[in-house]
Amino acid sequence: MANTIFEQLLLEQINIFRNSFCNVSKLLFYDESQGKLIHPGEYGSYREAIVKDFLKFVVPLNLDISQGFIINPNNEISKECDVVVYDARVTPLIQSESRQRFFPVETVCAVGEIKSVLSKQNFKYN
């Protein structure tokens, strides 16, 4: 019974995600008459927020979801990550004055990049 309940709730979340990511984001930020995005940056930010909301459904509460840069003990820094899943209990708040977040690699569980279109070459790069 519990598996059926979870499965139904997950399907509901998938449908909400799919509709928001594929349909609502385009209705808000795509101009059909001109055949282009109105606000590409906002379009991307909106889609990133949709992904984070969906992930919150399946990620345990001790983990949090944000965006930012990963840092390691060798003073290396990643490019900006759209999604960072990290252990909120042990991650210090490291951020710049402009609120860019930095996460010690030891506290990061997963990272992700949100793409609207992904080519094979782009996939290899990311």
N, C-alpha and C positions, 0 to 999 in steps of 0.2 A: 504494500500500500504506500509506504513512504517513498519508494522509488517512483511510483506513478505520480505522486504529488509533485515531487521534485522535477520530474520529466515535463509535466504540464506547465509548471512555473517557468522552467527553462525555455520551453517552446514559446511561451508568451514573451519572455525577454528577448529571444531571438527575433521574433516578429517585430517587436518595438524597435530593436536595433536596426534591422533590415529596412524598415520603413523610414526611420529617421536618417540613416546613413545614405540610402539610395534615393529617396523621394523628397523628404522635407528639406534636406540640405540644398538640393538643387532648386526647389521652389523658392527658397529664401535668397540664394546667392547666384543663381544662373539666369541670365537674360536670354530667353529663347530667340527673341527678334534679332539680337546681335550675335548670338551663338557663342557667348563667352561669359566667364564669371564676372560678377559685378565687383565683389570684394574677395579676391583670392585668399588673402591672409585670414579673413574672418571665416571663410568657407573651410579652410584647413583647421582652424581653431575649433569650429563647431563640430567637425567630424572627430577631432581628437577627444572632445568632451563626451561625445556619444560613445566612443570606444571605452573611455574610462568609466562611464556610468554602467555599461554592460559588464565590464570586468569586476566591478564592485559586487555584482551578484554572485560571482564564483570565487572571489579571492577571500581568504579568511580575514576576520576583523583585526588580527594582530599585524596584518600587512596593510600598507596604504599605497595609494596610487597618485603619482604626480608627474612632472616633467622636469628635465634638467640635464645636468652633466654628471658623468661618473668620473670619480678621481681614484687613483690607486697610490700605493706607497712609493712608487717610482716617480712621482710628480707628473704622471701622464694624465691627460684629460680627454674624455671622449668628445665627439661632436654632440650637439644637443639631441637628446632623446625625447621623442614625443610622449612616450609612456615609460615610466620607471615604477616598478613594483618593488617596494622596499619594506624592511622590518621596522615599523614605526617605533617599537619599544626601545631600539638601540641606536637609532640614527639621529645624530645631532643635527640641529638646524644650522646648516652652513649655506649662507646666501650673501649675494652682493647687495649693494645699496639699491640696485634696480630690481631686486628680488629674484635674481637668477639663482636657482637651487643647485647645490652640488652634493652628491651622494657618495660616501665611501663605498668602494666596490664590495667590501666585506658585508655590507648590509643590504645589497641589492639582490633581489630574487629573480627579476626578469626585466627586460627592456623591450621596447617595440617602437617601430616607425609606422606612422599611418600614411598610407599612400592611396590616392584615388585611382591612379593608373600605375601599374607596375610592369615594366618591361623586363625581359630576361637579364639584360645587362645591368639594369638598376637593381634587380634582385641580387645579383652576384656582388655588387658594390656594397649594398647595405647588409 
